[in-house]
Amino acid sequence: MKIPSTLTLTVLAGLSASCSNQAQPFAVERFIPLNGCATETDETIFISGGSLDVAAGSPQFFLGVRITSSNNLAGPDPITLRNGEILEQGGRNPPIITQQVVTYKLSRRLGSTPKPFTTAVSLPFGTDGFILSPIQIISAEFGAQLFDGLTPSPTLEDFVDIEAQVEFKGEFATTRTPFTTGTLSFPIRAFRSAPTACGSGQQFKRFPFLDPNDMVTVPTPPNFCRYAGQLYGVITTPLPPTACCTPGTVGC
């Protein structure tokens, strides 16, 4: 996958630190780019921020996440807290992530305080002790708040900076003891561009087509893991949606 210069600059800027999770042996290690709906496996790549033009409506933001454990989860040794307390004995099934929770901090108010975005998931740890998974971090309710609260503009005059704090919760296979990964923050600058309106009965396509260079089959399908207005890294000018479509059609 070709990495845009904005992403390269973001990578060089450094990784945001997780909030304190000293006791639990799990952590959200980093956020990573997606290639279609697949996570990058190159362990030298990560992203530490993004931008979101909400003009296409019902905004979302997709990225990958790597969750790690400091224990050998499927080996003969017990799973222990960092203080040495034993959570589960050895020779058991790996723990499983059951919930994704995203909370939002905004640089300015856009009406009421956004509610936490809680999603049920089922992500088992592999025997290597980590999870790679695509995630989506903007709730429908918060997305509507962004669309309604930002003024359409051809510049970045009206924007809001979002700190999305991503946390995962789960349980151990045998004892059902709950655990948390702690949080890792992902900053997003959101704005609303002012593109030329679509024709009567049309709306902006929310999911662009995959890059043909990334695909083997032709024609290329919509990329359902990239909202039309999202970019990794920081941009200085809006990239408004351009493709229109009929509501109910694929990718619309």
C-alpha positions as CSV (number, residue, x, y, z in Angstrom):
1,M,0.0,0.0,0.0
2,K,1.3,3.4,-0.9
3,I,1.5,5.6,2.3
4,P,0.6,9.3,1.7
5,S,3.1,11.9,2.8
6,T,0.6,13.1,5.4
7,L,0.8,9.7,7.0
8,T,4.6,9.6,6.8
9,L,4.8,12.9,8.6
10,T,2.4,11.6,11.3
11,V,4.4,8.4,11.8
12,L,7.6,10.5,12.3
13,A,5.8,12.6,14.8
14,G,5.6,9.8,17.3
15,L,3.1,7.5,19.0
16,S,0.6,8.7,21.6
17,A,1.0,7.1,24.9
18,S,-1.6,4.8,26.5
19,C,-3.2,6.0,29.7
20,S,-1.9,4.2,32.8
21,N,-2.7,0.5,32.9
22,Q,-0.1,-0.6,35.3
23,A,-1.8,-3.7,36.8
24,Q,-3.4,-5.4,33.8
25,P,-1.2,-7.3,31.3
26,F,-3.1,-5.9,28.3
27,A,-2.7,-2.6,26.4
28,V,-3.8,-0.9,23.2
29,E,-0.3,-0.7,21.6
30,R,-1.0,1.4,18.5
31,F,-3.3,2.4,15.7
32,I,-2.4,1.2,12.2
33,P,-3.6,2.0,8.6
34,L,-6.0,-0.2,6.8
35,N,-5.6,-1.5,3.2
36,G,-9.2,-2.1,2.2
37,C,-10.6,-3.7,5.4
38,A,-7.3,-5.5,6.2
39,T,-4.8,-4.3,8.8
40,E,-1.2,-3.5,7.9
41,T,1.1,-6.2,9.3
42,D,4.3,-4.1,9.0
43,E,5.2,-3.5,12.7
44,T,7.1,-0.3,11.9
45,I,4.0,1.5,10.7
46,F,1.5,3.3,12.9
47,I,-0.8,6.4,12.7
48,S,-1.2,9.0,15.4
49,G,-4.0,11.2,14.1
50,G,-6.3,12.0,11.2
51,S,-8.8,14.4,9.7
52,L,-12.5,14.0,8.9
53,D,-14.6,16.0,6.4
54,V,-18.2,15.2,7.4
55,A,-19.8,16.7,4.3
56,A,-20.9,13.3,2.8
57,G,-23.1,12.8,5.8
58,S,-23.3,10.1,8.5
59,P,-19.5,10.4,9.1
60,Q,-17.4,7.5,10.3
61,F,-13.7,6.9,10.9
62,F,-12.0,3.5,10.3
63,L,-8.6,2.4,11.3
64,G,-6.8,-0.7,12.6
65,V,-5.7,-1.4,16.1
66,R,-3.1,-3.6,17.7
67,I,-3.8,-4.9,21.2
68,T,-1.0,-6.7,23.0
69,S,-0.4,-8.8,26.1
70,S,2.7,-9.0,28.3
71,N,2.0,-12.7,29.0
72,N,2.2,-15.9,26.9
73,L,-1.6,-16.4,26.8
74,A,-1.8,-20.0,25.6
75,G,1.4,-21.4,27.2
76,P,1.8,-23.5,30.4
77,D,2.6,-20.4,32.5
78,P,-0.1,-18.6,34.5
79,I,-1.4,-15.1,33.4
80,T,-0.2,-12.6,36.0
81,L,-0.7,-9.0,36.9
82,R,2.3,-6.8,36.6
83,N,2.5,-6.9,40.4
84,G,2.8,-10.8,40.3
85,E,-0.8,-11.7,41.2
86,I,-2.0,-14.7,39.3
87,L,-5.2,-14.1,37.3
88,E,-5.5,-17.5,35.5
89,Q,-3.4,-20.7,35.7
90,G,-1.5,-22.1,32.7
91,G,-2.9,-24.4,30.0
92,R,-6.1,-22.5,29.4
93,N,-7.8,-20.9,26.4
94,P,-6.6,-17.3,25.6
95,P,-8.7,-14.3,27.0
96,I,-11.2,-12.6,24.7
97,I,-12.1,-8.9,24.1
98,T,-15.8,-8.5,24.3
99,Q,-16.4,-4.7,24.2
100,Q,-15.0,-1.6,22.5
101,V,-15.6,1.7,24.2
102,V,-14.8,5.1,22.7
103,T,-15.1,8.4,24.7
104,Y,-14.7,11.8,23.2
105,K,-13.1,15.0,24.3
106,L,-13.7,18.1,22.1
107,S,-11.8,21.3,21.7
108,R,-15.1,23.2,21.9
109,R,-18.8,22.4,22.6
110,L,-21.0,21.2,19.8
111,G,-24.2,21.0,21.8
112,S,-24.6,18.3,24.4
113,T,-21.6,16.2,25.7
114,P,-21.1,13.2,23.3
115,K,-22.0,9.9,24.9
116,P,-19.5,7.1,25.0
117,F,-19.6,4.8,22.0
118,T,-19.9,1.2,23.2
119,T,-19.7,-1.7,20.7
120,A,-20.0,-5.4,21.4
121,V,-17.1,-7.3,19.7
122,S,-15.6,-10.8,19.9
123,L,-11.8,-10.6,19.5
124,P,-9.8,-13.6,20.9
125,F,-6.1,-13.1,21.5
126,G,-3.9,-15.3,19.4
127,T,-1.3,-17.6,20.9
128,D,1.3,-14.9,20.0
129,G,-0.4,-12.6,22.5
130,F,-1.8,-9.9,20.3
131,I,-4.9,-8.9,18.3
132,L,-5.0,-7.0,15.0
133,S,-8.4,-5.7,14.0
134,P,-10.2,-3.0,12.0
135,I,-12.3,-0.7,14.1
136,Q,-14.7,2.3,13.6
137,I,-14.6,5.0,16.2
138,I,-17.3,7.5,15.4
139,S,-20.8,6.7,16.7
140,A,-23.9,7.4,14.6
141,E,-25.1,9.9,17.3
142,F,-21.8,11.7,17.5
143,G,-21.5,11.7,13.7
144,A,-24.9,13.5,13.4
145,Q,-23.7,16.0,16.0
146,L,-20.6,16.7,13.9
147,F,-22.6,17.1,10.7
148,D,-25.2,19.4,12.3
149,G,-22.8,21.4,14.4
150,L,-20.1,22.3,11.8
151,T,-20.7,25.1,9.3
152,P,-20.2,24.2,5.6
153,S,-17.1,26.1,4.4
154,P,-14.6,25.9,1.5
155,T,-11.8,26.5,4.1
156,L,-11.0,25.1,7.5
157,E,-12.4,28.1,9.3
158,D,-14.9,26.0,11.3
159,F,-13.5,22.9,12.8
160,V,-13.4,20.9,16.0
161,D,-10.5,18.8,17.4
162,I,-11.6,15.5,18.8
163,E,-9.6,13.3,21.2
164,A,-11.1,9.8,20.7
165,Q,-10.1,7.7,23.7
166,V,-10.3,4.0,22.7
167,E,-10.5,1.2,25.3
168,F,-11.2,-2.5,25.1
169,K,-12.7,-4.7,27.8
170,G,-12.8,-8.4,28.0
171,E,-12.7,-11.5,30.2
172,F,-10.5,-14.5,30.9
173,A,-11.6,-17.8,29.4
174,T,-11.7,-19.9,32.6
175,T,-12.4,-17.5,35.6
176,R,-14.5,-15.0,33.6
177,T,-12.5,-12.3,35.4
178,P,-13.0,-9.0,33.6
179,F,-10.0,-6.9,32.3
180,T,-9.3,-3.7,30.4
181,T,-6.6,-2.6,28.1
182,G,-6.6,1.0,29.3
183,T,-7.1,3.7,26.7
184,L,-5.1,5.0,23.8
185,S,-6.1,8.4,22.3
186,F,-6.5,9.1,18.6
187,P,-6.8,12.8,17.6
188,I,-9.0,13.9,14.7
189,R,-9.7,17.3,13.3
190,A,-13.2,17.4,11.9
191,F,-14.7,20.0,9.5
192,R,-17.5,20.2,7.0
193,S,-16.6,21.3,3.4
194,A,-19.0,22.9,1.0
195,P,-19.1,20.8,-2.2
196,T,-21.3,21.3,-5.1
197,A,-24.7,19.8,-4.3
198,C,-25.8,16.5,-5.9
199,G,-28.8,16.5,-8.3
200,S,-32.3,15.8,-7.2
201,G,-32.8,12.5,-5.5
202,Q,-29.0,12.0,-5.2
203,Q,-26.6,12.1,-2.2
204,F,-22.8,11.9,-1.9
205,K,-21.2,8.5,-2.0
206,R,-20.0,7.7,1.5
207,F,-17.6,4.9,0.5
208,P,-15.1,5.5,-2.4
209,F,-13.9,2.7,-4.6
210,L,-10.8,0.8,-3.7
211,D,-7.6,1.8,-5.4
212,P,-7.2,-0.4,-8.5
213,N,-3.5,-0.8,-7.6
214,D,-4.6,-2.6,-4.4
215,M,-7.0,-5.0,-6.1
216,V,-6.8,-8.1,-8.3
217,T,-10.3,-8.2,-9.5
218,V,-11.9,-5.6,-11.8
219,P,-14.2,-3.7,-11.4
220,T,-13.1,-2.6,-8.0
221,P,-15.8,-2.7,-5.2
222,P,-16.5,0.1,-2.7
223,N,-14.1,0.3,0.2
224,F,-16.5,-0.1,3.1
225,C,-13.6,0.5,5.6
226,R,-12.9,4.1,4.5
227,Y,-15.4,6.9,4.8
228,A,-15.2,9.3,1.9
229,G,-14.1,12.2,4.1
230,Q,-11.4,10.5,6.3
231,L,-7.7,10.8,5.9
232,Y,-4.8,9.6,8.0
233,G,-2.5,12.5,9.1
234,V,-3.2,16.2,9.1
235,I,-4.3,18.1,6.0
236,T,-4.5,21.9,5.4
237,T,-7.3,22.1,2.9
238,P,-10.6,20.2,2.7
239,L,-11.0,17.4,0.1
240,P,-14.8,17.6,-0.5
241,P,-16.8,14.6,-1.7
242,T,-17.2,14.5,-5.4
243,A,-19.1,11.4,-6.4
244,C,-22.9,11.4,-6.2
245,C,-25.1,8.3,-6.0
246,T,-28.7,7.2,-5.6
247,P,-29.6,6.3,-2.0
248,G,-29.8,2.6,-1.5
249,T,-27.2,1.7,-4.1
250,V,-23.9,0.0,-3.2
251,G,-21.5,2.4,-1.4
252,C,-24.1,5.1,-1.1
